[in-house]
């Protein structure tokens, strides 16, 4: 790094890996793997619940309903990672897939967590 005398322009930072902050009252968020930040805690809770249910469903017996739900969960996860939030349309499709696979989802704590996270984002 060059000093102010060598460049005549103060501090120069060439490249950075990881996370850092300069100055007072700064906050640093490092999203491992390049995933974008979640917009709010409710979306973060949904993302965590979606991942847990996807993991649990990987051990379930395949059915058309489980396959459809697994697809919706994958798309929900990708949408939250990409944009920071699952939009209303995505949450509606997820709710439908959860209802369609209700017999299996009802047996899994992770299924209840996803249902509650979606309901919280919908306001009840």
Backbone as XML, in Angstrom:
<?xml version="1.0"?>
<chain id="A" units="angstrom">
  <residue number="1" name="UNK">
    <atom name="N" x="0.851" y="-1.177" z="0.000"/>
    <atom name="CA" x="0.000" y="0.000" z="0.000"/>
    <atom name="C" x="0.889" y="1.230" z="0.000"/>
  </residue>
  <residue number="2" name="UNK">
    <atom name="N" x="0.583" y="2.171" z="-0.831"/>
    <atom name="CA" x="1.372" y="3.387" z="-0.943"/>
    <atom name="C" x="0.974" y="4.375" z="0.133"/>
  </residue>
  <residue number="3" name="UNK">
    <atom name="N" x="1.923" y="5.159" z="0.587"/>
    <atom name="CA" x="1.637" y="6.204" z="1.580"/>
    <atom name="C" x="1.173" y="7.457" z="0.873"/>
  </residue>
  <residue number="4" name="UNK">
    <atom name="N" x="0.718" y="8.428" z="1.656"/>
    <atom name="CA" x="0.239" y="9.690" z="1.087"/>
    <atom name="C" x="1.362" y="10.419" z="0.359"/>
  </residue>
  <residue number="5" name="UNK">
    <atom name="N" x="2.581" y="10.337" z="0.876"/>
    <atom name="CA" x="3.706" y="11.013" z="0.244"/>
    <atom name="C" x="4.036" y="10.412" z="-1.116"/>
  </residue>
  <residue number="6" name="UNK">
    <atom name="N" x="3.952" y="9.085" z="-1.252"/>
    <atom name="CA" x="4.303" y="8.428" z="-2.500"/>
    <atom name="C" x="3.287" y="8.697" z="-3.600"/>
  </residue>
  <residue number="7" name="UNK">
    <atom name="N" x="2.024" y="8.752" z="-3.279"/>
    <atom name="CA" x="0.968" y="8.917" z="-4.284"/>
    <atom name="C" x="0.387" y="10.315" z="-4.289"/>
  </residue>
  <residue number="8" name="UNK">
    <atom name="N" x="0.507" y="11.013" z="-3.178"/>
    <atom name="CA" x="-0.050" y="12.346" z="-3.098"/>
    <atom name="C" x="-1.561" y="12.389" z="-2.987"/>
  </residue>
  <residue number="9" name="UNK">
    <atom name="N" x="-2.202" y="11.254" z="-2.715"/>
    <atom name="CA" x="-3.668" y="11.210" z="-2.679"/>
    <atom name="C" x="-4.198" y="10.531" z="-1.423"/>
  </residue>
  <residue number="10" name="UNK">
    <atom name="N" x="-3.475" y="10.418" z="-0.366"/>
    <atom name="CA" x="-3.991" y="9.794" z="0.833"/>
    <atom name="C" x="-3.855" y="8.291" z="0.788"/>
  </residue>
  <residue number="11" name="UNK">
    <atom name="N" x="-4.842" y="7.590" z="1.260"/>
    <atom name="CA" x="-4.799" y="6.137" z="1.369"/>
    <atom name="C" x="-5.366" y="5.497" z="0.113"/>
  </residue>
  <residue number="12" name="UNK">
    <atom name="N" x="-4.709" y="4.444" z="-0.344"/>
    <atom name="CA" x="-5.176" y="3.682" z="-1.505"/>
    <atom name="C" x="-5.230" y="2.206" z="-1.121"/>
  </residue>
  <residue number="13" name="UNK">
    <atom name="N" x="-6.346" y="1.550" z="-1.386"/>
    <atom name="CA" x="-6.498" y="0.125" z="-1.114"/>
    <atom name="C" x="-6.637" y="-0.563" z="-2.461"/>
  </residue>
  <residue number="14" name="UNK">
    <atom name="N" x="-5.707" y="-1.487" z="-2.740"/>
    <atom name="CA" x="-5.682" y="-2.148" z="-4.039"/>
    <atom name="C" x="-6.740" y="-3.210" z="-4.207"/>
  </residue>
  <residue number="15" name="UNK">
    <atom name="N" x="-6.788" y="-4.190" z="-3.341"/>
    <atom name="CA" x="-7.794" y="-5.243" z="-3.430"/>
    <atom name="C" x="-8.056" y="-5.776" z="-2.027"/>
  </residue>
  <residue number="16" name="UNK">
    <atom name="N" x="-9.236" y="-6.332" z="-1.855"/>
    <atom name="CA" x="-9.663" y="-6.809" z="-0.542"/>
    <atom name="C" x="-10.363" y="-8.142" z="-0.707"/>
  </residue>
  <residue number="17" name="UNK">
    <atom name="N" x="-10.100" y="-9.072" z="0.204"/>
    <atom name="CA" x="-10.830" y="-10.334" z="0.282"/>
    <atom name="C" x="-11.422" y="-10.418" z="1.671"/>
  </residue>
  <residue number="18" name="UNK">
    <atom name="N" x="-12.659" y="-10.862" z="1.790"/>
    <atom name="CA" x="-13.305" y="-10.943" z="3.099"/>
    <atom name="C" x="-14.107" y="-9.687" z="3.366"/>
  </residue>
  <residue number="19" name="UNK">
    <atom name="N" x="-14.185" y="-9.311" z="4.627"/>
    <atom name="CA" x="-14.996" y="-8.164" z="5.001"/>
    <atom name="C" x="-14.209" y="-7.253" z="5.928"/>
  </residue>
  <residue number="20" name="UNK">
    <atom name="N" x="-14.420" y="-5.958" z="5.781"/>
    <atom name="CA" x="-13.766" y="-4.996" z="6.653"/>
    <atom name="C" x="-14.562" y="-3.700" z="6.622"/>
  </residue>
  <residue number="21" name="UNK">
    <atom name="N" x="-14.315" y="-2.829" z="7.594"/>
    <atom name="CA" x="-14.964" y="-1.529" z="7.637"/>
    <atom name="C" x="-13.932" y="-0.486" z="8.035"/>
  </residue>
  <residue number="22" name="UNK">
    <atom name="N" x="-14.109" y="0.716" z="7.520"/>
    <atom name="CA" x="-13.240" y="1.822" z="7.851"/>
    <atom name="C" x="-14.114" y="2.954" z="8.363"/>
  </residue>
  <residue number="23" name="UNK">
    <atom name="N" x="-13.720" y="3.561" z="9.473"/>
    <atom name="CA" x="-14.453" y="4.700" z="10.006"/>
    <atom name="C" x="-15.346" y="4.328" z="11.162"/>
  </residue>
  <residue number="24" name="UNK">
    <atom name="N" x="-15.922" y="5.341" z="11.767"/>
    <atom name="CA" x="-16.785" y="5.161" z="12.930"/>
    <atom name="C" x="-18.173" y="4.662" z="12.530"/>
  </residue>
  <residue number="25" name="UNK">
    <atom name="N" x="-18.765" y="3.875" z="13.406"/>
    <atom name="CA" x="-20.164" y="3.434" z="13.302"/>
    <atom name="C" x="-20.463" y="2.630" z="12.033"/>
  </residue>
  <residue number="26" name="UNK">
    <atom name="N" x="-19.512" y="1.857" z="11.571"/>
    <atom name="CA" x="-19.724" y="1.004" z="10.405"/>
    <atom name="C" x="-20.064" y="-0.409" z="10.842"/>
  </residue>
  <residue number="27" name="UNK">
    <atom name="N" x="-20.769" y="-1.113" z="10.021"/>
    <atom name="CA" x="-21.084" y="-2.517" z="10.259"/>
    <atom name="C" x="-20.638" y="-3.316" z="9.038"/>
  </residue>
  <residue number="28" name="UNK">
    <atom name="N" x="-20.205" y="-4.541" z="9.281"/>
    <atom name="CA" x="-19.741" y="-5.393" z="8.203"/>
    <atom name="C" x="-20.593" y="-6.649" z="8.190"/>
  </residue>
  <residue number="29" name="UNK">
    <atom name="N" x="-21.061" y="-7.030" z="7.016"/>
    <atom name="CA" x="-21.763" y="-8.293" z="6.839"/>
    <atom name="C" x="-21.023" y="-9.075" z="5.784"/>
  </residue>
  <residue number="30" name="UNK">
    <atom name="N" x="-20.600" y="-10.280" z="6.141"/>
    <atom name="CA" x="-19.907" y="-11.142" z="5.186"/>
    <atom name="C" x="-20.814" y="-12.308" z="4.891"/>
  </residue>
  <residue number="31" name="UNK">
    <atom name="N" x="-21.208" y="-12.457" z="3.638"/>
    <atom name="CA" x="-22.087" y="-13.535" z="3.213"/>
    <atom name="C" x="-21.249" y="-14.589" z="2.535"/>
  </residue>
  <residue number="32" name="UNK">
    <atom name="N" x="-20.932" y="-15.646" z="3.274"/>
    <atom name="CA" x="-20.079" y="-16.709" z="2.763"/>
    <atom name="C" x="-20.675" y="-17.304" z="1.505"/>
  </residue>
  <residue number="33" name="UNK">
    <atom name="N" x="-19.833" y="-17.553" z="0.525"/>
    <atom name="CA" x="-20.290" y="-18.157" z="-0.722"/>
    <atom name="C" x="-20.891" y="-17.163" z="-1.683"/>
  </residue>
  <residue number="34" name="UNK">
    <atom name="N" x="-20.872" y="-15.880" z="-1.351"/>
    <atom name="CA" x="-21.364" y="-14.863" z="-2.260"/>
    <atom name="C" x="-22.866" y="-14.674" z="-2.243"/>
  </residue>
  <residue number="35" name="UNK">
    <atom name="N" x="-23.583" y="-15.331" z="-1.316"/>
    <atom name="CA" x="-25.030" y="-15.152" z="-1.250"/>
    <atom name="C" x="-25.339" y="-13.741" z="-0.796"/>
  </residue>
  <residue number="36" name="UNK">
    <atom name="N" x="-26.361" y="-13.154" z="-1.366"/>
    <atom name="CA" x="-26.755" y="-11.811" z="-0.977"/>
    <atom name="C" x="-27.397" y="-11.806" z="0.397"/>
  </residue>
  <residue number="37" name="UNK">
    <atom name="N" x="-27.452" y="-10.664" z="1.014"/>
    <atom name="CA" x="-28.027" y="-10.579" z="2.350"/>
    <atom name="C" x="-29.538" y="-10.716" z="2.319"/>
  </residue>
  <residue number="38" name="UNK">
    <atom name="N" x="-30.106" y="-11.258" z="3.371"/>
    <atom name="CA" x="-31.552" y="-11.309" z="3.498"/>
    <atom name="C" x="-32.051" y="-9.918" z="3.872"/>
  </residue>
  <residue number="39" name="UNK">
    <atom name="N" x="-33.239" y="-9.590" z="3.398"/>
    <atom name="CA" x="-33.776" y="-8.259" z="3.621"/>
    <atom name="C" x="-34.162" y="-8.017" z="5.075"/>
  </residue>
  <residue number="40" name="UNK">
    <atom name="N" x="-34.655" y="-9.025" z="5.750"/>
    <atom name="CA" x="-35.079" y="-8.831" z="7.130"/>
    <atom name="C" x="-35.049" y="-10.153" z="7.893"/>
  </residue>
  <residue number="41" name="UNK">
    <atom name="N" x="-35.205" y="-10.080" z="9.212"/>
    <atom name="CA" x="-35.144" y="-11.304" z="10.023"/>
    <atom name="C" x="-36.223" y="-12.331" z="9.659"/>
  </residue>
  <residue number="42" name="UNK">
    <atom name="N" x="-37.384" y="-11.889" z="9.242"/>
    <atom name="CA" x="-38.452" y="-12.826" z="8.868"/>
    <atom name="C" x="-38.053" y="-13.622" z="7.629"/>
  </residue>
  <residue number="43" name="UNK">
    <atom name="N" x="-37.419" y="-12.965" z="6.668"/>
    <atom name="CA" x="-36.945" y="-13.670" z="5.475"/>
    <atom name="C" x="-35.811" y="-14.626" z="5.840"/>
  </residue>
  <residue number="44" name="UNK">
    <atom name="N" x="-34.951" y="-14.208" z="6.753"/>
    <atom name="CA" x="-33.863" y="-15.075" z="7.207"/>
    <atom name="C" x="-34.429" y="-16.312" z="7.903"/>
  </residue>
  <residue number="45" name="UNK">
    <atom name="N" x="-35.470" y="-16.138" z="8.702"/>
    <atom name="CA" x="-36.116" y="-17.270" z="9.376"/>
    <atom name="C" x="-36.727" y="-18.216" z="8.346"/>
  </residue>
  <residue number="46" name="UNK">
    <atom name="N" x="-37.363" y="-17.659" z="7.318"/>
    <atom name="CA" x="-37.937" y="-18.490" z="6.260"/>
    <atom name="C" x="-36.840" y="-19.268" z="5.544"/>
  </residue>
  <residue number="47" name="UNK">
    <atom name="N" x="-35.748" y="-18.609" z="5.224"/>
    <atom name="CA" x="-34.642" y="-19.282" z="4.547"/>
    <atom name="C" x="-34.099" y="-20.440" z="5.387"/>
  </residue>
  <residue number="48" name="UNK">
    <atom name="N" x="-33.915" y="-20.213" z="6.657"/>
    <atom name="CA" x="-33.417" y="-21.262" z="7.552"/>
    <atom name="C" x="-34.404" y="-22.437" z="7.606"/>
  </residue>
  <residue number="49" name="UNK">
    <atom name="N" x="-35.691" y="-22.138" z="7.722"/>
    <atom name="CA" x="-36.716" y="-23.188" z="7.785"/>
    <atom name="C" x="-36.812" y="-23.950" z="6.470"/>
  </residue>
  <residue number="50" name="UNK">
    <atom name="N" x="-36.706" y="-23.251" z="5.355"/>
    <atom name="CA" x="-36.751" y="-23.895" z="4.035"/>
    <atom name="C" x="-35.595" y="-24.881" z="3.889"/>
  </residue>
  <residue number="51" name="UNK">
    <atom name="N" x="-34.414" y="-24.455" z="4.305"/>
    <atom name="CA" x="-33.250" y="-25.350" z="4.216"/>
    <atom name="C" x="-33.426" y="-26.586" z="5.087"/>
  </residue>
  <residue number="52" name="UNK">
    <atom name="N" x="-33.955" y="-26.417" z="6.286"/>
    <atom name="CA" x="-34.169" y="-27.561" z="7.181"/>
    <atom name="C" x="-35.199" y="-28.526" z="6.594"/>
  </residue>
  <residue number="53" name="UNK">
    <atom name="N" x="-36.286" y="-27.996" z="6.033"/>
    <atom name="CA" x="-37.312" y="-28.865" z="5.443"/>
    <atom name="C" x="-36.773" y="-29.576" z="4.205"/>
  </residue>
  <residue number="54" name="UNK">
    <atom name="N" x="-35.997" y="-28.885" z="3.391"/>
    <atom name="CA" x="-35.392" y="-29.547" z="2.218"/>
    <atom name="C" x="-34.530" y="-30.719" z="2.659"/>
  </residue>
  <residue number="55" name="UNK">
    <atom name="N" x="-33.780" y="-30.530" z="3.716"/>
    <atom name="CA" x="-32.930" y="-31.595" z="4.239"/>
    <atom name="C" x="-33.791" y="-32.765" z="4.728"/>
  </residue>
  <residue number="56" name="UNK">
    <atom name="N" x="-34.844" y="-32.463" z="5.481"/>
    <atom name="CA" x="-35.724" y="-33.525" z="5.983"/>
    <atom name="C" x="-36.424" y="-34.265" z="4.843"/>
  </residue>
  <residue number="57" name="UNK">
    <atom name="N" x="-36.872" y="-33.529" z="3.826"/>
    <atom name="CA" x="-37.583" y="-34.161" z="2.710"/>
    <atom name="C" x="-36.685" y="-35.056" z="1.871"/>
  </residue>
  <residue number="58" name="UNK">
    <atom name="N" x="-35.392" y="-34.825" z="1.936"/>
    <atom name="CA" x="-34.473" y="-35.679" z="1.171"/>
    <atom name="C" x="-34.518" y="-37.123" z="1.669"/>
  </residue>
  <residue number="59" name="UNK">
    <atom name="N" x="-35.033" y="-37.322" z="2.871"/>
    <atom name="CA" x="-35.140" y="-38.672" z="3.438"/>
    <atom name="C" x="-36.564" y="-39.237" z="3.348"/>
  </residue>
  <residue number="60" name="UNK">
    <atom name="N" x="-37.484" y="-38.475" z="2.786"/>
    <atom name="CA" x="-38.877" y="-38.919" z="2.677"/>
    <atom name="C" x="-39.063" y="-39.765" z="1.419"/>
  </residue>
  <residue number="61" name="UNK">
    <atom name="N" x="-40.099" y="-40.581" z="1.441"/>
    <atom name="CA" x="-40.457" y="-41.382" z="0.266"/>
    <atom name="C" x="-41.001" y="-40.430" z="-0.797"/>
  </residue>
  <residue number="62" name="UNK">
    <atom name="N" x="-40.478" y="-40.546" z="-2.010"/>
    <atom name="CA" x="-40.892" y="-39.668" z="-3.102"/>
    <atom name="C" x="-42.356" y="-39.888" z="-3.467"/>
  </residue>
  <residue number="63" name="UNK">
    <atom name="N" x="-43.020" y="-38.790" z="-3.742"/>
    <atom name="CA" x="-44.377" y="-38.774" z="-4.272"/>
    <atom name="C" x="-44.478" y="-37.523" z="-5.124"/>
  </residue>
  <residue number="64" name="UNK">
    <atom name="N" x="-45.500" y="-37.397" z="-5.938"/>
    <atom name="CA" x="-45.631" y="-36.180" z="-6.743"/>
    <atom name="C" x="-45.711" y="-34.913" z="-5.874"/>
  </residue>
  <residue number="65" name="UNK">
    <atom name="N" x="-46.372" y="-35.021" z="-4.732"/>
    <atom name="CA" x="-46.504" y="-33.870" z="-3.837"/>
    <atom name="C" x="-45.159" y="-33.491" z="-3.213"/>
  </residue>
  <residue number="66" name="UNK">
    <atom name="N" x="-44.385" y="-34.493" z="-2.814"/>
    <atom name="CA" x="-43.068" y="-34.236" z="-2.222"/>
    <atom name="C" x="-42.126" y="-33.650" z="-3.277"/>
  </residue>
  <residue number="67" name="UNK">
    <atom name="N" x="-42.197" y="-34.161" z="-4.486"/>
    <atom name="CA" x="-41.373" y="-33.634" z="-5.572"/>
    <atom name="C" x="-41.715" y="-32.178" z="-5.847"/>
  </residue>
  <residue number="68" name="UNK">
    <atom name="N" x="-43.007" y="-31.861" z="-5.907"/>
    <atom name="CA" x="-43.435" y="-30.481" z="-6.146"/>
    <atom name="C" x="-42.998" y="-29.570" z="-4.999"/>
  </residue>
  <residue number="69" name="UNK">
    <atom name="N" x="-43.155" y="-30.030" z="-3.773"/>
    <atom name="CA" x="-42.742" y="-29.232" z="-2.618"/>
    <atom name="C" x="-41.230" y="-29.016" z="-2.622"/>
  </residue>
  <residue number="70" name="UNK">
    <atom name="N" x="-40.480" y="-30.051" z="-2.919"/>
    <atom name="CA" x="-39.021" y="-29.915" z="-2.978"/>
    <atom name="C" x="-38.611" y="-28.870" z="-4.011"/>
  </residue>
  <residue number="71" name="UNK">
    <atom name="N" x="-39.285" y="-28.854" z="-5.139"/>
    <atom name="CA" x="-39.011" y="-27.858" z="-6.169"/>
    <atom name="C" x="-39.318" y="-26.444" z="-5.702"/>
  </residue>
  <residue number="72" name="UNK">
    <atom name="N" x="-40.466" y="-26.273" z="-5.051"/>
    <atom name="CA" x="-40.836" y="-24.947" z="-4.538"/>
    <atom name="C" x="-39.863" y="-24.484" z="-3.461"/>
  </residue>
  <residue number="73" name="UNK">
    <atom name="N" x="-39.420" y="-25.409" z="-2.615"/>
    <atom name="CA" x="-38.451" y="-25.060" z="-1.571"/>
    <atom name="C" x="-37.133" y="-24.605" z="-2.202"/>
  </residue>
  <residue number="74" name="UNK">
    <atom name="N" x="-36.682" y="-25.316" z="-3.233"/>
    <atom name="CA" x="-35.436" y="-24.948" z="-3.916"/>
    <atom name="C" x="-35.569" y="-23.568" z="-4.558"/>
  </residue>
  <residue number="75" name="UNK">
    <atom name="N" x="-36.701" y="-23.306" z="-5.188"/>
    <atom name="CA" x="-36.903" y="-22.015" z="-5.839"/>
    <atom name="C" x="-37.031" y="-20.891" z="-4.812"/>
  </residue>
  <residue number="76" name="UNK">
    <atom name="N" x="-37.654" y="-21.188" z="-3.666"/>
    <atom name="CA" x="-37.767" y="-20.193" z="-2.596"/>
    <atom name="C" x="-36.387" y="-19.855" z="-2.049"/>
  </residue>
  <residue number="77" name="UNK">
    <atom name="N" x="-35.585" y="-20.880" z="-1.813"/>
    <atom name="CA" x="-34.227" y="-20.664" z="-1.314"/>
    <atom name="C" x="-33.426" y="-19.811" z="-2.296"/>
  </residue>
  <residue number="78" name="UNK">
    <atom name="N" x="-33.507" y="-20.136" z="-3.572"/>
    <atom name="CA" x="-32.769" y="-19.383" z="-4.590"/>
    <atom name="C" x="-33.244" y="-17.931" z="-4.661"/>
  </residue>
  <residue number="79" name="UNK">
    <atom name="N" x="-34.543" y="-17.712" z="-4.531"/>
    <atom name="CA" x="-35.076" y="-16.347" z="-4.606"/>
    <atom name="C" x="-34.610" y="-15.514" z="-3.416"/>
  </residue>
  <residue number="80" name="UNK">
    <atom name="N" x="-34.630" y="-16.094" z="-2.224"/>
    <atom name="CA" x="-34.172" y="-15.355" z="-1.043"/>
    <atom name="C" x="-32.682" y="-15.066" z="-1.146"/>
  </residue>
  <residue number="81" name="UNK">
    <atom name="N" x="-31.907" y="-16.056" z="-1.570"/>
    <atom name="CA" x="-30.461" y="-15.846" z="-1.713"/>
    <atom name="C" x="-30.146" y="-14.811" z="-2.783"/>
  </residue>
  <residue number="82" name="UNK">
    <atom name="N" x="-30.922" y="-14.805" z="-3.851"/>
    <atom name="CA" x="-30.647" y="-13.902" z="-4.960"/>
    <atom name="C" x="-31.120" y="-12.486" z="-4.749"/>
  </residue>
  <residue number="83" name="UNK">
    <atom name="N" x="-32.308" y="-12.324" z="-4.195"/>
    <atom name="CA" x="-32.877" y="-10.983" z="-4.076"/>
    <atom name="C" x="-33.038" y="-10.510" z="-2.639"/>
  </residue>
  <residue number="84" name="UNK">
    <atom name="N" x="-32.849" y="-11.415" z="-1.677"/>
    <atom name="CA" x="-33.001" y="-11.034" z="-0.278"/>
    <atom name="C" x="-34.383" y="-11.286" z="0.281"/>
  </residue>
  <residue number="85" name="UNK">
    <atom name="N" x="-35.323" y="-11.703" z="-0.573"/>
    <atom name="CA" x="-36.689" y="-11.930" z="-0.094"/>
    <atom name="C" x="-37.442" y="-12.860" z="-1.035"/>
  </residue>
  <residue number="86" name="UNK">
    <atom name="N" x="-38.359" y="-13.611" z="-0.441"/>
    <atom name="CA" x="-39.306" y="-14.400" z="-1.227"/>
    <atom name="C" x="-40.545" y="-13.538" z="-1.406"/>
  </residue>
  <residue number="87" name="UNK">
    <atom name="N" x="-40.896" y="-13.283" z="-2.647"/>
    <atom name="CA" x="-42.036" y="-12.418" z="-2.931"/>
    <atom name="C" x="-43.367" y="-13.082" z="-2.613"/>
  </residue>
  <residue number="88" name="UNK">
    <atom name="N" x="-44.442" y="-12.300" z="-2.641"/>
    <atom name="CA" x="-45.768" y="-12.817" z="-2.316"/>
    <atom name="C" x="-46.197" y="-13.990" z="-3.198"/>
  </residue>
  <residue number="89" name="UNK">
    <atom name="N" x="-45.898" y="-13.939" z="-4.479"/>
    <atom name="CA" x="-46.261" y="-15.039" z="-5.383"/>
    <atom name="C" x="-45.534" y="-16.323" z="-5.021"/>
  </residue>
  <residue number="90" name="UNK">
    <atom name="N" x="-44.258" y="-16.194" z="-4.728"/>
    <atom name="CA" x="-43.462" y="-17.364" z="-4.325"/>
    <atom name="C" x="-44.007" y="-17.941" z="-3.026"/>
  </residue>
  <residue number="91" name="UNK">
    <atom name="N" x="-44.325" y="-17.079" z="-2.067"/>
    <atom name="CA" x="-44.856" y="-17.571" z="-0.781"/>
    <atom name="C" x="-46.209" y="-18.243" z="-0.970"/>
  </residue>
  <residue number="92" name="UNK">
    <atom name="N" x="-47.029" y="-17.749" z="-1.886"/>
    <atom name="CA" x="-48.331" y="-18.370" z="-2.155"/>
    <atom name="C" x="-48.144" y="-19.758" z="-2.762"/>
  </residue>
  <residue number="93" name="UNK">
    <atom name="N" x="-47.213" y="-19.881" z="-3.717"/>
    <atom name="CA" x="-46.950" y="-21.195" z="-4.312"/>
    <atom name="C" x="-46.386" y="-22.160" z="-3.273"/>
  </residue>
  <residue number="94" name="UNK">
    <atom name="N" x="-45.553" y="-21.659" z="-2.382"/>
    <atom name="CA" x="-44.994" y="-22.495" z="-1.320"/>
    <atom name="C" x="-46.098" y="-22.964" z="-0.376"/>
  </residue>
  <residue number="95" name="UNK">
    <atom name="N" x="-47.000" y="-22.078" z="-0.029"/>
    <atom name="CA" x="-48.126" y="-22.462" z="0.840"/>
    <atom name="C" x="-48.964" y="-23.565" z="0.196"/>
  </residue>
  <residue number="96" name="UNK">
    <atom name="N" x="-49.226" y="-23.436" z="-1.090"/>
    <atom name="CA" x="-50.002" y="-24.455" z="-1.807"/>
    <atom name="C" x="-49.272" y="-25.792" z="-1.799"/>
  </residue>
  <residue number="97" name="UNK">
    <atom name="N" x="-47.967" y="-25.766" z="-2.075"/>
    <atom name="CA" x="-47.179" y="-27.003" z="-2.082"/>
    <atom name="C" x="-47.132" y="-27.624" z="-0.688"/>
  </residue>
  <residue number="98" name="UNK">
    <atom name="N" x="-47.042" y="-26.795" z="0.348"/>
    <atom name="CA" x="-47.064" y="-27.305" z="1.724"/>
    <atom name="C" x="-48.396" y="-27.988" z="2.028"/>
  </residue>
  <residue number="99" name="UNK">
    <atom name="N" x="-49.486" y="-27.364" z="1.590"/>
    <atom name="CA" x="-50.809" y="-27.946" z="1.826"/>
    <atom name="C" x="-50.975" y="-29.257" z="1.063"/>
  </residue>
  <residue number="100" name="UNK">
    <atom name="N" x="-50.500" y="-29.296" z="-0.180"/>
    <atom name="CA" x="-50.622" y="-30.501" z="-0.990"/>
    <atom name="C" x="-49.840" y="-31.674" z="-0.403"/>
  </residue>
  <residue number="101" name="UNK">
    <atom name="N" x="-48.716" y="-31.380" z="0.233"/>
    <atom name="CA" x="-47.882" y="-32.429" z="0.838"/>
    <atom name="C" x="-48.122" y="-32.502" z="2.342"/>
  </residue>
  <residue number="102" name="UNK">
    <atom name="N" x="-49.297" y="-32.081" z="2.753"/>
    <atom name="CA" x="-49.627" y="-31.952" z="4.169"/>
    <atom name="C" x="-49.409" y="-33.185" z="5.019"/>
  </residue>
  <residue number="103" name="UNK">
    <atom name="N" x="-49.668" y="-34.370" z="4.487"/>
    <atom name="CA" x="-49.526" y="-35.584" z="5.288"/>
    <atom name="C" x="-48.094" y="-35.774" z="5.755"/>
  </residue>
  <residue number="104" name="UNK">
    <atom name="N" x="-47.137" y="-35.513" z="4.893"/>
    <atom name="CA" x="-45.726" y="-35.667" z="5.262"/>
    <atom name="C" x="-45.247" y="-34.454" z="6.039"/>
  </residue>
  <residue number="105" name="UNK">
    <atom name="N" x="-45.594" y="-33.270" z="5.558"/>
    <atom name="CA" x="-45.141" y="-32.036" z="6.192"/>
    <atom name="C" x="-45.617" y="-31.957" z="7.634"/>
  </residue>
  <residue number="106" name="UNK">
    <atom name="N" x="-46.833" y="-32.428" z="7.891"/>
    <atom name="CA" x="-47.382" y="-32.389" z="9.239"/>
    <atom name="C" x="-46.606" y="-33.223" z="10.240"/>
  </residue>
  <residue number="107" name="UNK">
    <atom name="N" x="-45.859" y="-34.197" z="9.758"/>
    <atom name="CA" x="-45.064" y="-35.048" z="10.638"/>
    <atom name="C" x="-43.692" y="-34.459" z="10.955"/>
  </residue>
  <residue number="108" name="UNK">
    <atom name="N" x="-43.299" y="-33.422" z="10.245"/>
    <atom name="CA" x="-41.952" y="-32.860" z="10.387"/>
    <atom name="C" x="-41.993" y="-31.513" z="11.092"/>
  </residue>
  <residue number="109" name="UNK">
    <atom name="N" x="-41.162" y="-31.360" z="12.105"/>
    <atom name="CA" x="-41.066" y="-30.069" z="12.790"/>
    <atom name="C" x="-40.620" y="-28.984" z="11.821"/>
  </residue>
  <residue number="110" name="UNK">
    <atom name="N" x="-39.738" y="-29.339" z="10.888"/>
    <atom name="CA" x="-39.266" y="-28.361" z="9.910"/>
    <atom name="C" x="-40.402" y="-27.896" z="8.998"/>
  </residue>
  <residue number="111" name="UNK">
    <atom name="N" x="-41.370" y="-28.759" z="8.745"/>
    <atom name="CA" x="-42.534" y="-28.375" z="7.943"/>
    <atom name="C" x="-43.372" y="-27.339" z="8.659"/>
  </residue>
  <residue number="112" name="UNK">
    <atom name="N" x="-43.550" y="-27.525" z="9.953"/>
    <atom name="CA" x="-44.290" y="-26.550" z="10.751"/>
    <atom name="C" x="-43.548" y="-25.218" z="10.785"/>
  </residue>
  <residue number="113" name="UNK">
    <atom name="N" x="-42.223" y="-25.271" z="10.859"/>
    <atom name="CA" x="-41.431" y="-24.034" z="10.892"/>
    <atom name="C" x="-41.584" y="-23.239" z="9.604"/>
  </residue>
  <residue number="114" name="UNK">
    <atom name="N" x="-41.583" y="-23.913" z="8.456"/>
    <atom name="CA" x="-41.763" y="-23.212" z="7.180"/>
    <atom name="C" x="-43.162" y="-22.606" z="7.129"/>
  </residue>
  <residue number="115" name="UNK">
    <atom name="N" x="-44.170" y="-23.375" z="7.519"/>
    <atom name="CA" x="-45.543" y="-22.863" z="7.513"/>
    <atom name="C" x="-45.673" y="-21.627" z="8.390"/>
  </residue>
  <residue number="116" name="UNK">
    <atom name="N" x="-45.059" y="-21.655" z="9.567"/>
    <atom name="CA" x="-45.121" y="-20.507" z="10.473"/>
    <atom name="C" x="-44.361" y="-19.312" z="9.912"/>
  </residue>
  <residue number="117" name="UNK">
    <atom name="N" x="-43.220" y="-19.546" z="9.278"/>
    <atom name="CA" x="-42.440" y="-18.436" z="8.704"/>
    <atom name="C" x="-43.193" y="-17.789" z="7.553"/>
  </residue>
  <residue number="118" name="UNK">
    <atom name="N" x="-43.842" y="-18.598" z="6.725"/>
    <atom name="CA" x="-44.639" y="-18.045" z="5.610"/>
    <atom name="C" x="-45.814" y="-17.258" z="6.166"/>
  </residue>
  <residue number="119" name="UNK">
    <atom name="N" x="-46.483" y="-17.788" z="7.183"/>
    <atom name="CA" x="-47.618" y="-17.091" z="7.790"/>
    <atom name="C" x="-47.184" y="-15.769" z="8.417"/>
  </residue>
  <residue number="120" name="UNK">
    <atom name="N" x="-46.020" y="-15.756" z="9.052"/>
    <atom name="CA" x="-45.527" y="-14.521" z="9.672"/>
    <atom name="C" x="-45.276" y="-13.436" z="8.626"/>
  </residue>
  <residue number="121" name="UNK">
    <atom name="N" x="-44.773" y="-13.824" z="7.461"/>
    <atom name="CA" x="-44.518" y="-12.861" z="6.394"/>
    <atom name="C" x="-45.830" y="-12.353" z="5.781"/>
  </residue>
  <residue number="122" name="UNK">
    <atom name="N" x="-46.861" y="-13.163" z="5.869"/>
    <atom name="CA" x="-48.159" y="-12.768" z="5.322"/>
    <atom name="C" x="-48.969" y="-11.967" z="6.329"/>
  </residue>
  <residue number="123" name="UNK">
    <atom name="N" x="-48.431" y="-11.829" z="7.529"/>
    <atom name="CA" x="-49.110" y="-11.056" z="8.554"/>
    <atom name="C" x="-50.066" y="-11.855" z="9.405"/>
  </residue>
  <residue number="124" name="UNK">
    <atom name="N" x="-49.866" y="-13.160" z="9.467"/>
    <atom name="CA" x="-50.718" y="-13.932" z="10.359"/>
    <atom name="C" x="-50.910" y="-15.271" z="9.929"/>
  </residue>
</chain>
